Amino acid sequence: MNRISTKLAAYFFIVVLIMESFLIFYLHQNIIQTRTEEEFSQLLASGSNHRDVLIGHYSDITMKHIVLMEKGEEREVVITDSNGNVTNSSDEEIISLKETLSLLKDNYPTTDTILISDWEENPYIVSAHPYISDTGNTGYVVMFQSTRSIEQLVSELNMHFGMAGGTSVVVLFIIYFGLSKILTRPLIRMKEATEKLSEGDFDVSLPFIGKDELGELSGSIQKLANDLERLKTERNEFLASIAHELSTPLTYLIGYTKVAMRKEVSEKERENYLAIIAEESERMKELVKNLLDLAKMDENTFTVSKDYFGARPFLEDIFQLVEHSFELKGLQLNLVCEENVQLYADSLRLEQIVLNLLDNSLKYSKENTTVTLKVYKKEEKTIISVIDFGIGIPADELGFIFEKLYRVEKSRSRSFGGSGIGLAVVKELVEAHGGSIEVKSVVGEGSTFTVTI
């Protein structure tokens, strides 16, 4: 009973068997009951007719005619006087005669009555019909109907219903095998697919089996397999990128440290090497910081605590932090924001968003151009835009720039100092605020990042 097909067949078989048994029993009893009532009705009608004839023409000849009419294998008649003594009979050897007449003497029925109705225990069903003739004679016309016809009907019903029950069992087993193929084969395939997934083999292909629950389950497993395959690929690419990103500054650090430690190196050269070491150390520090941010976001360990605060003072504080870096590269940084604009966000997380976007513009903007930070209200939303006139992003890569460690033109990004993590951090933080981010860019003309929260 471990296989679902066996369980399904067992449950199906039991339920259908119970229903079928109930229906067969109901039909069996109903048919027998109907036939028995018909026999009773016919017996009462025949006895009533004979009684009416006897009342209208009471004589020995009439009695003989009545007896002669009912003389046969299935039905017999007995005519008695008022004391129950037999005056005429179609069969003098009826086994139930004495017992029936004793019932007649005990009960003295005054209307047409079924004296014996239990056809299962008696060879005859019996009815009594009291009469009073015009000549003053009284007594009973007692009708005897053989129960053989009912017993024969029951026997035939038992045979037919037995055949129907046996056929139903065979049909149920055929249905079982059909269900095994239709239902359990896809389930077995899905089981095998999940086993492959658990072993790390994500190369799973499940056929389309319809739009029902099994089809939805199959589709979900296929989607899971595809997602796991994609995650596996992204993980490998992520680890390879991390290894590359960390190995490059480490190589510089180790190499220039060894060179700076040489005694024959002049002080000017040593200072130059130390400056390179410091620059690569900062690069590694920033990379590790961004990686930690991503790790926290993946683990949902960071929190977003929203509050109302003024946009202008908040942005002016950020400007003081980055203004010097922009001036060193010959970039003009502009702020467009009305005095009364209020923000509803986590100030620390929003600062991280804005700093990352400004840092992205700083890295990829051309010298002697302008970077604009624009903040305004649109309906009940806050719009934050960072507009630069940098190198731009190719249209076919715009959909990937928010993915972890994705960099536009890797070699060029490296020369500008990009690690492919900052924008991924921005996207996670914006979505944590319940907002969205989009980018518009033209290669060689610049980019506009728009955050809506």
N, C-alpha and C positions, 0 to 999 in steps of 0.2 A: 504493500500500500504506500510505497514511497514515491511512485511516479504519479504525476498529476493526472495523466490519462486514466490510470487505474482508479484513482479517487473520483475523478469526474464521472467515469463509467459507473462506479459503485453508487454514488449519490444519485445519478440520473436513473439508474436501474431501480433503486429503492423507491424513489419518488414516483416514477411511472408505474411501478408494480403496485404501490399502495393505491394510486388513483385508479388503475385498471381493475384491481380487486374490488374496490368500492363500487365502480360502475358495473362490473359484471354481477356482483351480488345484488345490486339494486335492480338491474334489468332482469336477472334471473327470478327474483322474488316478485317483481312487478308482473312479469309474464304469467307466472304460475297463479298469482292472485287473480289476475284478470280472467284466466281460463277457468279457475275454480268458480268465480262469480258467475261466469257464463253457464257453467254446468248447473249451478244452483238455480239460476233463473229459468233455464230450460226445464229442469226437473219440476220446479214449482208451477211453471206454465202448463206442462203436461198433466200434472196431478190436478190442477184447477179445472182444466178442460174435462177430464174424466169425471171429476166430482159434479160439474155442472150437468153433464149428460145424465149421470146417475140420478141426480135430483129431479130432472125433468121426465125421465123414463125409467123409473125404478122397477127392475124385474130381473129374473135370473138370466134372461136372454141378454139384457143390457150388460150385466156383469160379465157374462161369457165373452161378449164382444170386446169389452174393455180389456179383459185378461188376454184375449187372443191378440189384440193390437200390440201389447207390450211384451209378448212372449218372445224372448230372444236372448242373446249373449250379453248385451250391454245394459238392458233395462228390464226390470221386473215390477209387477204390481200385485198388491194384496189388498183385498177388500174385507173389512171386519165390521162386526156389529158394534153397538155402543159399549159393550163390555170388553171389546178387544178380541173377541173370538173370530177366527178366520171363517169367512163365508165363501170366498173365492180367492184363488191364487194362481199366478202364471207359473210358479215353480214351487212345488211343495217342499223342496229340499233346500230352500235358502237358509244358509247357515246362520245368518243374523236374525232370522224370523222371530225366534222366541225372545231373544234379548231385546229386539226392537219393540215387540208387542208389550213386553214388560215395561219399557219406557213409556209406551202409549198409555198403559193402565195407570202409571204413576202420575203422568202429567195432565192427561185429558185436555189437549190443546183445543182451543175454540176457533182458531184461525189457521190458515195455511202456515205450516211451520217446518223448518229443517230440524229433524230430530238428531241426525248424526252428520256432522260437518267435517270431522277429522278424517280426511281421505288417506293420510299417511299411515294410520293405525287400523283402518277398517277396510274391508273389501268393497263396501258400498257406502255411498252417501244416501241418506234417507230423508224423505219429506212426508208429512202427514197432512191430510186434507179432510176436515170434518164435514159431514153432509147430513141433511134432514130432508127426506123426500116428501112429496105431496101426500103420500100414503101414511106418513108418520114414522117411517123407518129411519133409524139413525145409525151412524157408524163413521168409519174412516176409510179413505182411499190412501193407502200407504205405498209410496213410490220408492223403488230401489234402483239407484244408478251406479253401475260398476265404476270403480276408481282406476280401472286398468288404463283408460285413455289419458287420465291425468298423469299416472305413473309413467306411461310411455312418453308423454310430452316432456316430463321432467328428465327422463333418461336421455332423450334427444337433445334437450337443452344442455344437460351436463356434458354430452359429447361435443356439441358445437362450441360451447363456451370454453371447454377444455382445449379444443383445437385452436380457438382464438387466443387463449392465454399462451399456449405453446408457441404459436406463430408470433405473438407479441414479444416473447422472450428472444426468439431468433432475430426478429427485427431490431430489438434493442442491442443485441450483440453486433449486428451489422452497423447500426448507428454508432456504436462504440468504436469500431474500427474506422468508420468514416471520420468521427470526431478526432481520433488519434492522429489521422493524417492532416485534417484541416486545422486543428487547434494546437496539437502538441508539437508538430514538426516545427512551426515557427518558434515555439517556446524553447525547443531544444536548440535551435540555431541561436536564439538570443542567449541561452545559457552558455553555449560554447563561446559566443562572442564576449560575454562578461568574464569568462575564465581567461580568455586571451588578454583582455584588458588588465585583469588582476596580475598577470604575469609580465606586464609591461609591453605587450605587443598590441600596438594601437592600429595596426593595419587590418581593420575590420570592415566588412562590406555585407550589409543586410539588405535583402530585396524588399521592395515595396509590397506590402501585403494588405493594403486597404486603409480606410479611414476610421476603422473602429478602434476599440481600446488596444487590441494587439498591435494594430498599425501604429498607433500613437506611441506605444511602448517601444516598438522596433525603431521608430524614428528618433525617440529620445536616446536610445542606446547608440544609434548611429551618430547622433549629434555629439553625445558624450565622447565617443571614440575620436571624432574629428577634432573636438576641442582639446582632448588630451594629446592628440598628435601635434596640434598647433602649439600647445603649451610646452610639450617636450622640445619642439624645434626652437621656440622662443627661449626656453631655459638654456639650451645649448648655446644659442646665439648670445644670450645674456652673459653666460659664464665666459664665453670666448671674448666678448667685448670688455667685460670687467678685467679679465686677465690682461688684455691688450692695454686697456687704459691705465692699469696699475703698473704694468711692466715698463711702460715708456718712461714715466717720471722716476721710477726706481732705478732704471738704467742710467738716466741722467744724474740722479743723486749719487749713485755709487761711482760712476765714471768721473764726474767733476770733483767729487770729494777726494778721490785718489790723486787727481791731477793737482788739486789745491794743496794737498799735503806734501808735494814735492818741494824740496829745499831750494832747488834752482829756479823756481817760479818767482817772477817779480811780484811786488806788492800790488801793482796795478792789475796784472793778470789774475792774481789771487782774488782781488775784489770782484773782478768780472765773473770769475767762476763761482764765487760765493753768491753773487746776485742771481746767477742762473739756478744755483741750488735752492735759494730762497723762493724763486719763482716757481720751480717745479714742486717744492714742498707745499706752496699755497695751492697749486693745481691739485695735488694729491689730497690735501685737506678738504678742498671744496668737493672733490669727487666722493670722498668717503662720507662727507656730511650729506650730500644728496642721496647716496645709497642708503644711509640710515633713515632718511626721510621716507624713501620709497618702502623700506622694510617695515617701518611703523604703519604706513598706510595699508600695506598688504595685510598686516596683522590686525588692522583696525584698533591699534593701541593709542592713536591720537584722538583728541576731542576738539570739537568746535563749539565755543561758547560765544554766542552772538550778543551784541549790545549796541545801543545807539551812540554814535559819536560824530563830531564834525568832520567833514571830508577835507576841508581846506587845511586846518592845522595838522591833520594826520599826514597829508601828502607833502606839506612843506617840510616836515621832519624827515621824510624819506628823501626829499631833494637834497637836504644838507648832507645826507650820508653818501650820495652818489655823485653829487655835483662835481667834485674835484676830479673823479675818474673821467667824466665826460669832457671836462676842460682839457685834461691831459691829451685826449685823442682829438681835440679840436671840434667837438660836437656841442651844439647849443641845445640845452634842455629847456623845454617850455611846459608850463602848467596851465591848463584851461579848466577852471572850476569856479563856480559861483560860491559866494561866501556862506550862503544859507543851506547848502546841500548837506543832508544828514545821511550817514551810512549805518546800515544795520548788519553787522558782520562780526567775526572774531578778528579783532585788530591785529593780533600777532600773526594769524594765518593770512590775513589780507595783505599785511606788510610783506610776507614771504612771496605772495603771488605777484605783487607789484615789483618787488626787487628782482625777481626772476625774469619778468618780462622786460624790465629796463636793462638788466644785464644782457639779455639776448639781443636787444637793440644795440647796446654798446659794442658787442662783439662783431656784429655783422653790418653796422652802419659805415658808410663812407665818410672820410674826413671832410670837415667843413660843411656838414649837413645838419639838419635839425631833427631832434626827437621830441615828439609832443605826447604828453600825458593828458588825456581829456576825460573828465568825469562829469556826468550829468544824469538827471532823472528822466525816465521815460515811463509814463504812467506810474506804477508802483515799484518799478524795477530801477536798479542802479546800473548804469552803463559805464564801464571803465575801458578806455581805448588807449593803446600805445601805438603811435604812428611813427615809422622811420622811413628813411630813404636809403636803405641799405642794398645789399646784393640781391635780395628777394629769394623766393622759393619756387622751384619749378612746379607747375600745376599738377603733374602726375605724382608729386610727393607730398602734397598738402594734407592728404588723408592719413599720413603716417607719422607726422612730426611730433604728435603727442604720445607715441609709443615709447616705452622704456629703451634707452640707449640707441634710438634711431637718430641718425645724423644725415643731413642732406649733404651729398657728395663728401664722403668720409674724410678724404685727404684734405679737402678744402676746409671742412669743419675743424679738423685738427689744427690747421694753421691759424684758425681764428680762436682756438681755445675751447671749442664746444665739446661736451661729453655726451650729449643726447639724453640728459637726465632732467635738466631744469624744467623743460616744458611738460614732461610727464608728471613732475611734482605739481606744477601749476594746475594741470587738468584734474588731478586727484583732489586738490584743495578746493577748486571751484565747485566740483561735483559734491564735495562734502558740505558746501554751503547751500546745496540745492540749486546751483546755477549752471551756466553753460559757457563755453568758450569757443570762438570761431576765428578763423584767420583768412584774410584776403591778401594776395601777394602777386606781384609781377616781377619776373626776373629782371634785375638791373634797375628797377624803379623803387623797390621798397616793399614793406609789409605793414599790415594793420592787424593787431591782435585785439579782439573785442571780448570783454568779460561781462556777462550779464548775471547779476545776483539780486 
